[in-house]
């Protein structure tokens, strides 16, 4: 199954990696790797995440990190919408 990243999701990934790398570059790399591993899993198991808080989305918690991947799954594509820190306030509007 194809995976497509929305611009906001790519920005989230780059921003979180830069933020963590300020104090610990190795940890930043490890967190990014865990996120990408989860995205790879979604490509083969699109329903692995839970139904999302926002209509027509799904969420996958990234193990051993405080991050959640918000995505939309169709028959042939996974669209990564955002990568959110779990302490962050979630938007009420769709992505």
Biopython code that builds the backbone (N, CA, C, O; Angstrom):
import numpy as np
from Bio.PDB.StructureBuilder import StructureBuilder

atoms = [
    (1, "UNK", "N", (0.831, -1.164, 0.000)),
    (1, "UNK", "CA", (0.000, 0.000, 0.000)),
    (1, "UNK", "C", (0.888, 1.243, 0.000)),
    (1, "UNK", "O", (1.929, 1.281, 0.655)),
    (2, "UNK", "N", (0.462, 2.239, -0.734)),
    (2, "UNK", "CA", (1.246, 3.479, -0.815)),
    (2, "UNK", "C", (1.067, 4.315, 0.452)),
    (2, "UNK", "O", (0.023, 4.276, 1.103)),
    (3, "UNK", "N", (2.103, 5.063, 0.777)),
    (3, "UNK", "CA", (2.062, 5.988, 1.909)),
    (3, "UNK", "C", (2.355, 7.388, 1.383)),
    (3, "UNK", "O", (3.315, 7.598, 0.642)),
    (4, "UNK", "N", (1.526, 8.329, 1.772)),
    (4, "UNK", "CA", (1.713, 9.726, 1.387)),
    (4, "UNK", "C", (1.738, 10.563, 2.661)),
    (4, "UNK", "O", (0.902, 10.390, 3.547)),
    (5, "UNK", "N", (2.691, 11.455, 2.740)),
    (5, "UNK", "CA", (2.814, 12.355, 3.883)),
    (5, "UNK", "C", (2.267, 13.720, 3.507)),
    (5, "UNK", "O", (2.689, 14.310, 2.513)),
    (6, "UNK", "N", (1.329, 14.225, 4.297)),
    (6, "UNK", "CA", (0.884, 15.609, 4.139)),
    (6, "UNK", "C", (2.022, 16.532, 4.570)),
    (6, "UNK", "O", (2.869, 16.150, 5.377)),
    (7, "UNK", "N", (2.034, 17.736, 4.033)),
    (7, "UNK", "CA", (3.085, 18.703, 4.352)),
    (7, "UNK", "C", (3.167, 18.966, 5.862)),
    (7, "UNK", "O", (4.263, 19.057, 6.417)),
    (8, "UNK", "N", (2.011, 19.086, 6.524)),
    (8, "UNK", "CA", (2.008, 19.326, 7.973)),
    (8, "UNK", "C", (2.673, 18.185, 8.731)),
    (8, "UNK", "O", (3.389, 18.419, 9.705)),
    (9, "UNK", "N", (2.442, 16.960, 8.295)),
    (9, "UNK", "CA", (3.040, 15.802, 8.969)),
    (9, "UNK", "C", (4.555, 15.789, 8.794)),
    (9, "UNK", "O", (5.290, 15.490, 9.736)),
    (10, "UNK", "N", (5.018, 16.112, 7.599)),
    (10, "UNK", "CA", (6.466, 16.195, 7.378)),
    (10, "UNK", "C", (7.082, 17.296, 8.233)),
    (10, "UNK", "O", (8.161, 17.127, 8.801)),
    (11, "UNK", "N", (6.383, 18.424, 8.315)),
    (11, "UNK", "CA", (6.859, 19.516, 9.167)),
    (11, "UNK", "C", (6.938, 19.057, 10.623)),
    (11, "UNK", "O", (7.914, 19.343, 11.317)),
    (12, "UNK", "N", (5.899, 18.339, 11.084)),
    (12, "UNK", "CA", (5.899, 17.822, 12.458)),
    (12, "UNK", "C", (7.120, 16.949, 12.708)),
    (12, "UNK", "O", (7.792, 17.096, 13.728)),
    (13, "UNK", "N", (7.408, 16.042, 11.781)),
    (13, "UNK", "CA", (8.527, 15.115, 11.941)),
    (13, "UNK", "C", (9.861, 15.862, 12.002)),
    (13, "UNK", "O", (10.692, 15.585, 12.867)),
    (14, "UNK", "N", (10.057, 16.793, 11.097)),
    (14, "UNK", "CA", (11.303, 17.565, 11.082)),
    (14, "UNK", "C", (11.423, 18.407, 12.350)),
    (14, "UNK", "O", (12.493, 18.471, 12.956)),
    (15, "UNK", "N", (10.334, 19.050, 12.750)),
    (15, "UNK", "CA", (10.362, 19.928, 13.922)),
    (15, "UNK", "C", (10.645, 19.155, 15.204)),
    (15, "UNK", "O", (11.436, 19.602, 16.034)),
    (16, "UNK", "N", (10.011, 18.008, 15.372)),
    (16, "UNK", "CA", (10.243, 17.250, 16.605)),
    (16, "UNK", "C", (11.670, 16.718, 16.649)),
    (16, "UNK", "O", (12.296, 16.666, 17.708)),
    (17, "UNK", "N", (12.165, 16.332, 15.503)),
    (17, "UNK", "CA", (13.545, 15.835, 15.472)),
    (17, "UNK", "C", (14.535, 16.960, 15.809)),
    (17, "UNK", "O", (15.476, 16.750, 16.575)),
    (18, "UNK", "N", (14.326, 18.134, 15.244)),
    (18, "UNK", "CA", (15.206, 19.272, 15.549)),
    (18, "UNK", "C", (15.135, 19.642, 17.029)),
    (18, "UNK", "O", (16.157, 19.924, 17.654)),
    (19, "UNK", "N", (13.930, 19.641, 17.580)),
    (19, "UNK", "CA", (13.747, 20.014, 18.978)),
    (19, "UNK", "C", (14.479, 19.035, 19.900)),
    (19, "UNK", "O", (15.208, 19.456, 20.798)),
    (20, "UNK", "N", (14.290, 17.751, 19.684)),
    (20, "UNK", "CA", (14.940, 16.745, 20.529)),
    (20, "UNK", "C", (16.450, 16.784, 20.340)),
    (20, "UNK", "O", (17.201, 16.614, 21.300)),
    (21, "UNK", "N", (16.899, 17.006, 19.108)),
    (21, "UNK", "CA", (18.338, 17.001, 18.800)),
    (21, "UNK", "C", (19.095, 18.129, 19.487)),
    (21, "UNK", "O", (20.312, 18.045, 19.648)),
    (22, "UNK", "N", (18.399, 19.175, 19.892)),
    (22, "UNK", "CA", (19.070, 20.260, 20.610)),
    (22, "UNK", "C", (19.763, 19.737, 21.865)),
    (22, "UNK", "O", (20.845, 20.201, 22.224)),
    (23, "UNK", "N", (19.136, 18.776, 22.523)),
    (23, "UNK", "CA", (19.698, 18.203, 23.748)),
    (23, "UNK", "C", (20.331, 16.838, 23.538)),
    (23, "UNK", "O", (21.281, 16.473, 24.231)),
    (24, "UNK", "N", (19.795, 16.073, 22.568)),
    (24, "UNK", "CA", (20.257, 14.698, 22.419)),
    (24, "UNK", "C", (20.053, 14.219, 20.978)),
    (24, "UNK", "O", (18.995, 13.677, 20.657)),
    (25, "UNK", "N", (21.038, 14.406, 20.116)),
    (25, "UNK", "CA", (20.897, 13.991, 18.715)),
    (25, "UNK", "C", (20.593, 12.498, 18.545)),
    (25, "UNK", "O", (19.831, 12.121, 17.654)),
    (26, "UNK", "N", (21.173, 11.663, 19.377)),
    (26, "UNK", "CA", (20.920, 10.219, 19.260)),
    (26, "UNK", "C", (19.459, 9.899, 19.574)),
    (26, "UNK", "O", (18.846, 9.069, 18.903)),
    (27, "UNK", "N", (18.911, 10.545, 20.577)),
    (27, "UNK", "CA", (17.502, 10.329, 20.920)),
    (27, "UNK", "C", (16.594, 10.828, 19.801)),
    (27, "UNK", "O", (15.576, 10.203, 19.502)),
    (28, "UNK", "N", (16.953, 11.940, 19.189)),
    (28, "UNK", "CA", (16.167, 12.473, 18.075)),
    (28, "UNK", "C", (16.115, 11.468, 16.934)),
    (28, "UNK", "O", (15.060, 11.247, 16.339)),
    (29, "UNK", "N", (17.246, 10.867, 16.634)),
    (29, "UNK", "CA", (17.304, 9.854, 15.577)),
    (29, "UNK", "C", (16.445, 8.645, 15.946)),
    (29, "UNK", "O", (15.714, 8.117, 15.108)),
    (30, "UNK", "N", (16.534, 8.216, 17.189)),
    (30, "UNK", "CA", (15.785, 7.038, 17.640)),
    (30, "UNK", "C", (14.274, 7.284, 17.570)),
    (30, "UNK", "O", (13.524, 6.411, 17.132)),
    (31, "UNK", "N", (13.830, 8.462, 17.998)),
    (31, "UNK", "CA", (12.402, 8.781, 17.941)),
    (31, "UNK", "C", (11.926, 8.812, 16.488)),
    (31, "UNK", "O", (10.879, 8.250, 16.168)),
    (32, "UNK", "N", (12.681, 9.458, 15.615)),
    (32, "UNK", "CA", (12.309, 9.510, 14.198)),
    (32, "UNK", "C", (12.252, 8.109, 13.601)),
    (32, "UNK", "O", (11.344, 7.806, 12.827)),
    (33, "UNK", "N", (13.203, 7.255, 13.947)),
    (33, "UNK", "CA", (13.203, 5.870, 13.455)),
    (33, "UNK", "C", (11.960, 5.119, 13.927)),
    (33, "UNK", "O", (11.367, 4.358, 13.162)),
    (34, "UNK", "N", (11.571, 5.325, 15.167)),
    (34, "UNK", "CA", (10.374, 4.647, 15.690)),
    (34, "UNK", "C", (9.121, 5.116, 14.960)),
    (34, "UNK", "O", (8.233, 4.316, 14.664)),
    (35, "UNK", "N", (9.050, 6.399, 14.673)),
    (35, "UNK", "CA", (7.909, 6.927, 13.922)),
    (35, "UNK", "C", (7.874, 6.316, 12.525)),
    (35, "UNK", "O", (6.819, 5.873, 12.072)),
    (36, "UNK", "N", (9.005, 6.288, 11.846)),
    (36, "UNK", "CA", (9.058, 5.729, 10.489)),
    (36, "UNK", "C", (8.770, 4.233, 10.483)),
    (36, "UNK", "O", (8.169, 3.725, 9.536)),
    (37, "UNK", "N", (9.186, 3.527, 11.518)),
    (37, "UNK", "CA", (8.879, 2.099, 11.629)),
    (37, "UNK", "C", (7.371, 1.888, 11.753)),
    (37, "UNK", "O", (6.818, 0.969, 11.148)),
    (38, "UNK", "N", (6.711, 2.732, 12.532)),
    (38, "UNK", "CA", (5.253, 2.639, 12.655)),
    (38, "UNK", "C", (4.564, 2.930, 11.327)),
    (38, "UNK", "O", (3.587, 2.270, 10.972)),
    (39, "UNK", "N", (5.066, 3.907, 10.602)),
    (39, "UNK", "CA", (4.486, 4.219, 9.289)),
    (39, "UNK", "C", (4.663, 3.031, 8.346)),
    (39, "UNK", "O", (3.752, 2.707, 7.585)),
    (40, "UNK", "N", (5.817, 2.385, 8.389)),
    (40, "UNK", "CA", (6.027, 1.180, 7.575)),
    (40, "UNK", "C", (5.023, 0.089, 7.948)),
    (40, "UNK", "O", (4.507, -0.609, 7.075)),
    (41, "UNK", "N", (4.750, -0.054, 9.240)),
    (41, "UNK", "CA", (3.768, -1.041, 9.690)),
    (41, "UNK", "C", (2.385, -0.706, 9.145)),
    (41, "UNK", "O", (1.648, -1.595, 8.718)),
    (42, "UNK", "N", (2.037, 0.564, 9.158)),
    (42, "UNK", "CA", (0.730, 0.975, 8.642)),
    (42, "UNK", "C", (0.578, 0.662, 7.158)),
    (42, "UNK", "O", (-0.527, 0.390, 6.690)),
    (43, "UNK", "N", (1.674, 0.700, 6.423)),
    (43, "UNK", "CA", (1.616, 0.397, 4.986)),
    (43, "UNK", "C", (1.166, -1.034, 4.735)),
    (43, "UNK", "O", (0.560, -1.322, 3.703)),
    (44, "UNK", "N", (1.455, -1.927, 5.665)),
    (44, "UNK", "CA", (1.048, -3.328, 5.503)),
    (44, "UNK", "C", (-0.147, -3.704, 6.376)),
    (44, "UNK", "O", (-0.833, -4.691, 6.106)),
    (45, "UNK", "N", (-0.394, -2.917, 7.422)),
    (45, "UNK", "CA", (-1.511, -3.173, 8.343)),
    (45, "UNK", "C", (-2.235, -1.846, 8.618)),
    (45, "UNK", "O", (-2.103, -1.286, 9.706)),
    (46, "UNK", "N", (-2.988, -1.350, 7.652)),
    (46, "UNK", "CA", (-3.566, -0.007, 7.766)),
    (46, "UNK", "C", (-4.555, 0.178, 8.914)),
    (46, "UNK", "O", (-4.811, 1.309, 9.328)),
    (47, "UNK", "N", (-5.106, -0.898, 9.424)),
    (47, "UNK", "CA", (-6.057, -0.773, 10.524)),
    (47, "UNK", "C", (-5.406, -1.031, 11.876)),
    (47, "UNK", "O", (-6.098, -1.249, 12.870)),
    (48, "UNK", "N", (-4.079, -1.006, 11.914)),
    (48, "UNK", "CA", (-3.356, -1.259, 13.167)),
    (48, "UNK", "C", (-3.640, -0.185, 14.206)),
    (48, "UNK", "O", (-3.627, -0.469, 15.404)),
    (49, "UNK", "N", (-3.895, 1.029, 13.772)),
    (49, "UNK", "CA", (-4.212, 2.107, 14.706)),
    (49, "UNK", "C", (-5.664, 2.046, 15.150)),
    (49, "UNK", "O", (-6.471, 1.286, 14.615)),
    (50, "UNK", "N", (-5.966, 2.860, 16.132)),
    (50, "UNK", "CA", (-7.327, 2.957, 16.664)),
    (50, "UNK", "C", (-8.121, 4.004, 15.884)),
    (50, "UNK", "O", (-7.531, 4.890, 15.265)),
    (51, "UNK", "N", (-9.453, 3.912, 15.907)),
    (51, "UNK", "CA", (-10.244, 4.993, 15.314)),
    (51, "UNK", "C", (-9.863, 6.324, 15.957)),
    (51, "UNK", "O", (-9.668, 6.406, 17.169)),
    (52, "UNK", "N", (-9.761, 7.363, 15.131)),
    (52, "UNK", "CA", (-9.288, 8.657, 15.606)),
    (52, "UNK", "C", (-10.339, 9.481, 16.324)),
    (52, "UNK", "O", (-11.535, 9.202, 16.251)),
    (53, "UNK", "N", (-9.867, 10.495, 17.014)),
    (53, "UNK", "CA", (-10.755, 11.436, 17.710)),
    (53, "UNK", "C", (-11.482, 12.325, 16.723)),
    (53, "UNK", "O", (-12.560, 12.845, 17.013)),
    (54, "UNK", "N", (-10.889, 12.495, 15.562)),
    (54, "UNK", "CA", (-11.487, 13.306, 14.507)),
    (54, "UNK", "C", (-12.032, 12.359, 13.445)),
    (54, "UNK", "O", (-11.373, 11.396, 13.051)),
    (55, "UNK", "N", (-13.240, 12.649, 12.992)),
    (55, "UNK", "CA", (-13.936, 11.792, 12.033)),
    (55, "UNK", "C", (-13.048, 11.403, 10.848)),
    (55, "UNK", "O", (-12.324, 12.230, 10.293)),
    (56, "UNK", "N", (-13.124, 10.127, 10.480)),
    (56, "UNK", "CA", (-12.455, 9.593, 9.295)),
    (56, "UNK", "C", (-10.931, 9.565, 9.423)),
    (56, "UNK", "O", (-10.220, 9.584, 8.418)),
    (57, "UNK", "N", (-10.438, 9.520, 10.652)),
    (57, "UNK", "CA", (-8.999, 9.373, 10.873)),
    (57, "UNK", "C", (-8.760, 8.168, 11.766)),
    (57, "UNK", "O", (-9.677, 7.631, 12.387)),
    (58, "UNK", "N", (-7.506, 7.764, 11.810)),
    (58, "UNK", "CA", (-7.060, 6.717, 12.725)),
    (58, "UNK", "C", (-5.820, 7.248, 13.421)),
    (58, "UNK", "O", (-5.175, 8.179, 12.938)),
    (59, "UNK", "N", (-5.491, 6.651, 14.557)),
    (59, "UNK", "CA", (-4.341, 7.085, 15.343)),
    (59, "UNK", "C", (-3.506, 5.881, 15.744)),
    (59, "UNK", "O", (-4.035, 4.842, 16.138)),
    (60, "UNK", "N", (-2.204, 6.039, 15.637)),
    (60, "UNK", "CA", (-1.289, 5.002, 16.113)),
    (60, "UNK", "C", (-0.315, 5.642, 17.090)),
    (60, "UNK", "O", (0.394, 6.590, 16.752)),
    (61, "UNK", "N", (-0.291, 5.110, 18.304)),
    (61, "UNK", "CA", (0.665, 5.565, 19.305)),
    (61, "UNK", "C", (2.022, 4.966, 18.951)),
    (61, "UNK", "O", (2.129, 3.768, 18.689)),
    (62, "UNK", "N", (3.042, 5.795, 18.946)),
    (62, "UNK", "CA", (4.402, 5.341, 18.643)),
    (62, "UNK", "C", (5.020, 4.871, 19.952)),
    (62, "UNK", "O", (5.275, 5.669, 20.854)),
    (63, "UNK", "N", (5.257, 3.568, 20.046)),
    (63, "UNK", "CA", (5.771, 2.977, 21.279)),
    (63, "UNK", "C", (7.048, 3.628, 21.783)),
    (63, "UNK", "O", (7.920, 4.012, 21.005)),
    (64, "UNK", "N", (7.139, 3.744, 23.111)),
    (64, "UNK", "CA", (8.307, 4.296, 23.799)),
    (64, "UNK", "C", (8.598, 5.738, 23.417)),
    (64, "UNK", "O", (9.731, 6.202, 23.547)),
    (65, "UNK", "N", (7.574, 6.451, 22.945)),
    (65, "UNK", "CA", (7.690, 7.885, 22.652)),
    (65, "UNK", "C", (6.385, 8.549, 23.093)),
    (65, "UNK", "O", (5.392, 7.860, 23.325)),
    (66, "UNK", "N", (6.377, 9.870, 23.210)),
    (66, "UNK", "CA", (5.130, 10.578, 23.519)),
    (66, "UNK", "C", (4.395, 11.055, 22.260)),
    (66, "UNK", "O", (3.688, 12.061, 22.301)),
    (67, "UNK", "N", (4.560, 10.339, 21.145)),
    (67, "UNK", "CA", (3.995, 10.791, 19.875)),
    (67, "UNK", "C", (2.920, 9.848, 19.354)),
    (67, "UNK", "O", (2.948, 8.642, 19.599)),
    (68, "UNK", "N", (1.975, 10.431, 18.630)),
    (68, "UNK", "CA", (0.897, 9.697, 17.978)),
    (68, "UNK", "C", (0.859, 10.110, 16.515)),
    (68, "UNK", "O", (0.946, 11.294, 16.189)),
    (69, "UNK", "N", (0.727, 9.123, 15.642)),
    (69, "UNK", "CA", (0.583, 9.367, 14.204)),
    (69, "UNK", "C", (-0.909, 9.427, 13.897)),
    (69, "UNK", "O", (-1.650, 8.505, 14.236)),
    (70, "UNK", "N", (-1.347, 10.499, 13.263)),
    (70, "UNK", "CA", (-2.736, 10.627, 12.835)),
    (70, "UNK", "C", (-2.754, 10.393, 11.332)),
    (70, "UNK", "O", (-2.011, 11.031, 10.586)),
    (71, "UNK", "N", (-3.603, 9.477, 10.895)),
    (71, "UNK", "CA", (-3.594, 9.117, 9.481)),
    (71, "UNK", "C", (-4.991, 8.794, 8.978)),
    (71, "UNK", "O", (-5.933, 8.614, 9.750)),
    (72, "UNK", "N", (-5.092, 8.728, 7.668)),
    (72, "UNK", "CA", (-6.321, 8.353, 6.981)),
    (72, "UNK", "C", (-5.983, 7.151, 6.100)),
    (72, "UNK", "O", (-4.982, 7.154, 5.384)),
    (73, "UNK", "N", (-6.827, 6.132, 6.163)),
    (73, "UNK", "CA", (-6.584, 4.918, 5.375)),
    (73, "UNK", "C", (-7.693, 4.727, 4.347)),
    (73, "UNK", "O", (-8.879, 4.814, 4.668)),
    (74, "UNK", "N", (-7.288, 4.464, 3.105)),
    (74, "UNK", "CA", (-8.227, 4.060, 2.062)),
    (74, "UNK", "C", (-7.798, 2.683, 1.577)),
    (74, "UNK", "O", (-6.855, 2.097, 2.110)),
    (75, "UNK", "N", (-8.480, 2.174, 0.582)),
    (75, "UNK", "CA", (-8.173, 0.835, 0.087)),
    (75, "UNK", "C", (-6.763, 0.712, -0.471)),
    (75, "UNK", "O", (-6.183, -0.373, -0.447)),
    (76, "UNK", "N", (-6.202, 1.812, -0.976)),
    (76, "UNK", "CA", (-4.886, 1.711, -1.611)),
    (76, "UNK", "C", (-3.853, 2.720, -1.114)),
    (76, "UNK", "O", (-2.739, 2.769, -1.636)),
    (77, "UNK", "N", (-4.215, 3.540, -0.090)),
    (77, "UNK", "CA", (-3.260, 4.547, 0.367)),
    (77, "UNK", "C", (-3.442, 4.867, 1.849)),
    (77, "UNK", "O", (-4.553, 4.913, 2.378)),
    (78, "UNK", "N", (-2.305, 5.084, 2.482)),
    (78, "UNK", "CA", (-2.259, 5.629, 3.837)),
    (78, "UNK", "C", (-1.770, 7.066, 3.694)),
    (78, "UNK", "O", (-0.731, 7.312, 3.081)),
    (79, "UNK", "N", (-2.507, 8.006, 4.253)),
    (79, "UNK", "CA", (-2.084, 9.403, 4.249)),
    (79, "UNK", "C", (-1.759, 9.799, 5.682)),
    (79, "UNK", "O", (-2.628, 9.790, 6.554)),
    (80, "UNK", "N", (-0.502, 10.143, 5.912)),
    (80, "UNK", "CA", (-0.071, 10.595, 7.230)),
    (80, "UNK", "C", (-0.450, 12.067, 7.327)),
    (80, "UNK", "O", (0.055, 12.903, 6.577)),
    (81, "UNK", "N", (-1.343, 12.370, 8.257)),
    (81, "UNK", "CA", (-1.868, 13.726, 8.376)),
    (81, "UNK", "C", (-1.054, 14.588, 9.328)),
    (81, "UNK", "O", (-0.746, 15.740, 9.024)),
    (82, "UNK", "N", (-0.706, 14.026, 10.479)),
    (82, "UNK", "CA", (0.068, 14.757, 11.488)),
    (82, "UNK", "C", (0.831, 13.759, 12.350)),
    (82, "UNK", "O", (0.512, 12.570, 12.386)),
    (83, "UNK", "N", (1.839, 14.267, 13.039)),
    (83, "UNK", "CA", (2.536, 13.522, 14.087)),
    (83, "UNK", "C", (2.495, 14.441, 15.301)),
    (83, "UNK", "O", (3.193, 15.454, 15.348)),
    (84, "UNK", "N", (1.672, 14.079, 16.283)),
    (84, "UNK", "CA", (1.424, 14.957, 17.430)),
    (84, "UNK", "C", (2.063, 14.431, 18.698)),
    (84, "UNK", "O", (2.090, 13.227, 18.952)),
    (85, "UNK", "N", (2.581, 15.365, 19.492)),
    (85, "UNK", "CA", (2.988, 15.036, 20.862)),
    (85, "UNK", "C", (1.699, 14.822, 21.651)),
    (85, "UNK", "O", (0.748, 15.590, 21.505)),
    (86, "UNK", "N", (1.662, 13.795, 22.479)),
    (86, "UNK", "CA", (0.432, 13.439, 23.177)),
    (86, "UNK", "C", (-0.014, 14.485, 24.191)),
    (86, "UNK", "O", (-1.184, 14.499, 24.571)),
    (87, "UNK", "N", (0.880, 15.358, 24.640)),
    (87, "UNK", "CA", (0.504, 16.407, 25.587)),
    (87, "UNK", "C", (-0.057, 17.647, 24.887)),
    (87, "UNK", "O", (-0.556, 18.565, 25.537)),
    (88, "UNK", "N", (0.031, 17.661, 23.590)),
    (88, "UNK", "CA", (-0.418, 18.817, 22.811)),
    (88, "UNK", "C", (-1.942, 18.829, 22.696)),
    (88, "UNK", "O", (-2.576, 17.775, 22.652)),
    (89, "UNK", "N", (-2.522, 20.022, 22.650)),
    (89, "UNK", "CA", (-3.966, 20.145, 22.461)),
    (89, "UNK", "C", (-4.311, 19.764, 21.023)),
    (89, "UNK", "O", (-3.712, 20.269, 20.074)),
    (90, "UNK", "N", (-5.272, 18.878, 20.879)),
    (90, "UNK", "CA", (-5.658, 18.395, 19.557)),
    (90, "UNK", "C", (-6.657, 19.346, 18.923)),
    (90, "UNK", "O", (-7.516, 19.891, 19.617)),
    (91, "UNK", "N", (-6.559, 19.555, 17.614)),
    (91, "UNK", "CA", (-7.499, 20.462, 16.946)),
    (91, "UNK", "C", (-8.894, 19.851, 16.865)),
    (91, "UNK", "O", (-9.048, 18.631, 16.818)),
    (92, "UNK", "N", (-9.902, 20.710, 16.849)),
    (92, "UNK", "CA", (-11.282, 20.248, 16.733)),
    (92, "UNK", "C", (-11.679, 20.046, 15.275)),
    (92, "UNK", "O", (-12.622, 19.312, 14.979)),
    (93, "UNK", "N", (-10.970, 20.688, 14.384)),
    (93, "UNK", "CA", (-11.295, 20.625, 12.957)),
    (93, "UNK", "C", (-10.539, 19.491, 12.279)),
    (93, "UNK", "O", (-9.458, 19.112, 12.731)),
    (94, "UNK", "N", (-11.093, 18.949, 11.203)),
    (94, "UNK", "CA", (-10.361, 17.930, 10.435)),
    (94, "UNK", "C", (-9.061, 18.497, 9.866)),
    (94, "UNK", "O", (-8.904, 19.710, 9.726)),
    (95, "UNK", "N", (-8.156, 17.617, 9.549)),
    (95, "UNK", "CA", (-6.852, 18.012, 9.012)),
    (95, "UNK", "C", (-6.970, 18.355, 7.551)),
    (95, "UNK", "O", (-5.977, 18.713, 6.919)),
]
sb = StructureBuilder()
sb.init_structure("model")
sb.init_model(0)
sb.init_chain("A")
sb.init_seg("    ")
for serial, (resi, resn, name, xyz) in enumerate(atoms, 1):
    if name == "N":
        sb.init_residue(resn, " ", resi, " ")
    sb.init_atom(name, np.array(xyz, "f"), 0.0, 1.0, " ", f" {name:<3s}", serial, name[0])
structure = sb.get_structure()
